[in-house]
Amino acid sequence: MQGNDAGFFLASLATLLAAIVPLDGWRIVPPRGNGRPCADPVEEGSALWVGADDLAAALGTSLKVVPPEGPVVFCREGNCVPLPLDGRAARRSGERVLVEVAAASRGLGLRSRVDSGARAILLETDPVASRPAATSPVEVGSPGPDLELTLLDGKRVRISAFRGQRVLVQAWASW
């Protein structure tokens, strides 16, 4: 390798390493892409929390937060994934909305891996989660799926509890 070739090679290698390993600050690296800078994550036990806006920017999704205590919703190409502000998947921290990396990844059909040395949160496509669910169509007159719902008073109820009665299931979303 001649002098100019070696210089070009070293400059290219430095550019590549800068895209992969951030020199300062954390990065979120999506399944396809170089990654985006993010604010320092918050560690609590085995949980790692990042800003919902940082995760949305890294994944190229839009972000909606339904006030005041509604879910955090990530949307892309007409598909929306809500994460409840329940303190397990998402929560408020002052003005910021934080999402727990593992819970958000599962909800979005991804796997997450944290590389503390490289200060990177690596997101990978989860082949199991990205497969369509194995469902069969419900025939007219046959029982539907046994849905479980949470009532306004916090009690959980299954549709099978109303067997023999007429039940109307109405789905609604504000986004």
DAVEN-V19742 format. One record per residue. N is the residue number from 1. OMEGA is omega in degrees with one decimal (none if undefined). D_CENTER is the distance of its C-alpha to the mean C-alpha in Angstrom with 1 decimal. Layout:
N/OMEGA/D_CENTER
N/OMEGA/D_CENTER
This chain:
1/-179.8/45.5
2/-176.0/47.3
3/-178.9/46.7
4/178.5/44.8
5/-179.7/42.7
6/178.8/41.8
7/178.8/40.8
8/179.5/38.7
9/-179.4/37.0
10/177.9/36.3
11/178.8/35.0
12/179.1/32.6
13/178.5/31.5
14/178.3/30.9
15/179.1/28.8
16/-180.0/26.7
17/178.4/26.3
18/178.5/25.3
19/-176.5/22.5
20/-176.4/21.3
21/179.9/22.2
22/179.7/22.0
23/177.0/25.3
24/179.2/24.1
25/-179.2/20.8
26/176.0/17.4
27/170.2/15.3
28/-175.7/11.8
29/-179.4/12.7
30/-178.9/10.7
31/177.2/12.3
32/179.0/15.0
33/-176.5/16.1
34/-177.7/17.8
35/-179.9/15.1
36/176.5/15.2
37/175.2/16.7
38/175.8/14.9
39/179.9/16.6
40/177.9/17.4
41/178.6/14.8
42/178.5/16.2
43/175.1/17.2
44/-175.3/18.2
45/178.3/19.6
46/-178.5/17.2
47/177.3/14.1
48/-176.6/12.7
49/176.0/11.4
50/177.1/10.6
51/179.1/11.2
52/179.4/8.7
53/177.0/11.1
54/-180.0/11.0
55/179.4/7.4
56/179.6/8.2
57/-179.8/11.5
58/-177.4/10.7
59/-177.9/8.8
60/178.5/11.5
61/171.3/9.9
62/-176.6/11.7
63/176.4/10.7
64/174.7/12.8
65/-176.7/13.7
66/-176.6/16.2
67/-12.9/19.0
68/-178.1/20.2
69/179.5/18.1
70/-176.2/16.1
71/168.5/12.4
72/-174.3/9.8
73/174.7/9.2
74/-178.5/7.3
75/172.8/10.2
76/177.1/11.6
77/176.0/15.0
78/177.4/15.5
79/-178.7/12.4
80/179.5/10.5
81/177.7/7.8
82/172.6/9.0
83/-176.5/8.0
84/173.9/11.5
85/-173.7/13.1
86/-178.3/14.8
87/176.9/14.7
88/-179.5/12.8
89/-179.0/9.1
90/179.1/10.0
91/174.7/13.5
92/174.0/15.9
93/-173.4/17.9
94/179.1/20.7
95/-177.3/19.7
96/170.3/16.2
97/179.8/13.1
98/174.5/11.2
99/177.3/7.9
100/-169.7/8.5
101/-176.7/7.1
102/-179.3/7.9
103/179.4/6.8
104/179.3/3.2
105/178.9/3.9
106/-179.7/6.4
107/-178.6/5.2
108/178.7/4.2
109/-179.0/7.4
110/169.3/7.2
111/178.9/9.3
112/176.0/9.5
113/-179.6/13.0
114/175.3/14.5
115/-175.9/17.8
116/179.5/19.6
117/179.1/22.7
118/-177.9/21.1
119/-176.8/18.9
120/171.8/15.8
121/-175.1/12.3
122/178.8/12.2
123/-178.5/9.4
124/176.1/11.2
125/178.2/11.3
126/-175.9/11.8
127/179.5/15.1
128/-177.2/15.3
129/-176.9/12.0
130/176.3/12.8
131/177.0/16.3
132/179.9/17.4
133/178.6/18.3
134/178.7/22.0
135/176.5/23.5
136/-179.4/27.0
137/178.1/28.3
138/179.2/30.0
139/176.2/33.7
140/179.2/35.5
141/178.6/37.2
142/-179.8/35.1
143/176.8/32.8
144/179.1/29.2
145/-178.8/26.2
146/-179.1/26.4
147/173.3/23.7
148/-176.4/23.1
149/173.7/22.7
150/179.9/22.8
151/-178.7/25.8
152/179.8/26.3
153/176.8/28.2
154/179.6/25.4
155/177.6/27.2
156/-178.9/25.4
157/177.0/27.4
158/179.1/27.4
159/-179.4/28.9
160/177.8/31.3
161/-178.6/33.0
162/-178.8/34.4
163/-179.3/35.9
164/177.9/39.0
165/175.8/38.0
166/-178.0/36.6
167/174.9/32.9
168/176.7/31.2
169/-180.0/27.4
170/178.9/26.2
171/-178.0/22.5
172/175.8/21.7
173/-176.7/18.9
174/-179.6/19.5
175/none/17.1
